[in-house]
Amino acid sequence: MQVMFGSVVSFKSGGPLMTIEELAERADARFAWFVDQAVQREWFALVALQPQVPPKAGAKKVVK
């Protein structure tokens, strides 16, 4: 997967949209995402992720 700082991704198995904050020399990166308006950060292997199209500014997320 080709990604760069600021790319939006999610896990292949699903989950929240996450933004790449930092890339490591190995095949992992630090990601940030929000849970109830609180930012979360963690390192994950890039192989477990897939690129996503970020939502447009002002768009509301529809929860089903």
ROFI-386885 format. One record per residue (C-alpha): residue number from 0; x, y, z. Coordinates in nm, 3 decimals. Each point is the difference from the previous one (the first is absolute). Example, Ala and Ser with C-alpha at 12.3 -4.5 7.8 and 13.67 -1.06 7.14 Angstrom:
2
+-----+---------+---------+---------+
! pos !    east !   north !      up !
+-----+---------+---------+---------+
!   0 !   1.230 !  -0.450 !   0.780 !
!   1 !   0.137 !   0.344 !  -0.066 !
+-----+---------+---------+---------+
//
This chain:
64
+-----+---------+---------+---------+
! pos !    east !   north !      up !
+-----+---------+---------+---------+
!   0 !   0.000 !   0.000 !   0.000 !
!   1 !   0.140 !   0.339 !  -0.096 !
!   2 !  -0.072 !   0.261 !   0.267 !
!   3 !   0.144 !   0.326 !   0.124 !
!   4 !  -0.037 !   0.240 !   0.290 !
!   5 !  -0.365 !   0.108 !   0.016 !
!   6 !  -0.143 !  -0.302 !  -0.187 !
!   7 !  -0.338 !  -0.124 !   0.124 !
!   8 !  -0.027 !  -0.376 !   0.061 !
!   9 !  -0.202 !  -0.260 !   0.185 !
!  10 !   0.060 !  -0.360 !   0.101 !
!  11 !  -0.078 !  -0.258 !  -0.266 !
!  12 !  -0.238 !  -0.155 !   0.255 !
!  13 !  -0.182 !   0.333 !   0.056 !
!  14 !   0.010 !   0.269 !   0.265 !
!  15 !   0.040 !   0.376 !   0.015 !
!  16 !   0.172 !   0.219 !  -0.256 !
!  17 !   0.353 !   0.078 !   0.116 !
!  18 !   0.257 !   0.255 !  -0.119 !
!  19 !   0.371 !  -0.081 !  -0.029 !
!  20 !   0.199 !   0.228 !   0.232 !
!  21 !   0.345 !  -0.156 !  -0.024 !
!  22 !   0.167 !  -0.265 !  -0.216 !
!  23 !   0.271 !  -0.227 !   0.141 !
!  24 !   0.293 !  -0.147 !  -0.190 !
!  25 !  -0.164 !  -0.340 !   0.036 !
!  26 !  -0.341 !  -0.080 !  -0.149 !
!  27 !  -0.202 !   0.168 !   0.274 !
!  28 !  -0.137 !   0.344 !   0.078 !
!  29 !  -0.160 !   0.201 !   0.278 !
!  30 !  -0.366 !   0.082 !  -0.055 !
!  31 !  -0.248 !   0.240 !   0.156 !
!  32 !  -0.379 !  -0.030 !   0.013 !
!  33 !  -0.285 !   0.128 !   0.216 !
!  34 !  -0.221 !  -0.182 !   0.249 !
!  35 !  -0.273 !   0.219 !   0.154 !
!  36 !   0.193 !   0.319 !  -0.084 !
!  37 !   0.319 !  -0.130 !   0.167 !
!  38 !   0.304 !  -0.063 !  -0.218 !
!  39 !   0.154 !  -0.347 !   0.014 !
!  40 !   0.351 !  -0.088 !  -0.128 !
!  41 !   0.168 !  -0.336 !  -0.059 !
!  42 !   0.256 !  -0.176 !  -0.221 !
!  43 !  -0.124 !  -0.266 !  -0.247 !
!  44 !   0.151 !  -0.209 !  -0.279 !
!  45 !  -0.082 !   0.139 !  -0.345 !
!  46 !  -0.078 !  -0.350 !  -0.131 !
!  47 !  -0.320 !  -0.006 !   0.215 !
!  48 !  -0.137 !   0.322 !  -0.153 !
!  49 !  -0.169 !   0.120 !  -0.317 !
!  50 !  -0.021 !   0.352 !  -0.145 !
!  51 !  -0.328 !   0.188 !   0.032 !
!  52 !  -0.148 !   0.312 !  -0.155 !
!  53 !  -0.024 !   0.265 !   0.272 !
!  54 !  -0.342 !   0.158 !   0.059 !
!  55 !  -0.058 !   0.343 !  -0.150 !
!  56 !   0.014 !   0.298 !   0.236 !
!  57 !  -0.337 !   0.063 !   0.158 !
!  58 !  -0.138 !  -0.344 !  -0.095 !
!  59 !  -0.197 !  -0.177 !   0.270 !
!  60 !   0.063 !  -0.365 !   0.070 !
!  61 !  -0.313 !  -0.216 !  -0.018 !
!  62 !  -0.006 !  -0.273 !   0.262 !
!  63 !  -0.214 !  -0.303 !  -0.085 !
+-----+---------+---------+---------+
//
